[in-house]
Amino acid sequence: MPEKRMRVGVLISGGGTNLQAIIDASRAGRLDADVAVVIANHEGAYGLERARKAHIPAVWLDRAAYDTFSAYNHAIRLAFEEHEVDLVVMAGYMRLLGTEVLNAFPNRVLNIHPALLPSFPGSSGIRDAWDYGVKIAGVTVHFANEKFDEGPIIAQEAVSIEPDDTIETFEAKIHEAEYRLYPQVIQWMARGRVVIEGRGTTILPQSAGR
């Protein structure tokens, strides 16, 4: 009997380029996982169109339709549960996620940040690293918690800033690293290879996972 594939729920706010990288990796056979549903907090988020083109359920949840932050996050949780999601992936979701979702998916909510945390947290990590003048920047995938960019780090990929880089070429290199690293971490999660140890994590050898 074939092994059950992990079902991924993706949260987005905008264009969904990381979502596309995950969809592509799944369809190419590089992931033992499928995107089960995509949820956006903006009706016009292009990531919803990416989901529709891939025949994946696309859901817009309007924050204005809910009286409280808690009620909005409860609606997100219900949507994920309706689609029997195993793992929640934040892919350019520009809002804090509430405990209603975090508690329903303990140690199963991931986020990606375009900097080497704990350096340059927040919504402008790429620009902040560039303006600071660092020579090495990068990408971080971590477990999400109730604070922005603070959960246990799972993986990081360094990106060098070369003398001939511009902010545009630097940003492109960051995004290329994201598109490599996020599917890799999702595959580790699908194979049961990620173990949390306090503030850190361990990636088990391939033979130790499922």
Beta strands, then each sheet from edge to edge (+ up, - down):
strand 1: 6-12
strand 2: 33-40
strand 3: 58-60
strand 4: 87-90
strand 5: 109-113
strand 6: 136-143
strand 7: 153-160
strand 8: 194-197
strand 9: 200-203
sheet 1: 3+ 2+ 1+ 4+ 5+ 6- 7+
sheet 2: 8+ 9-
end
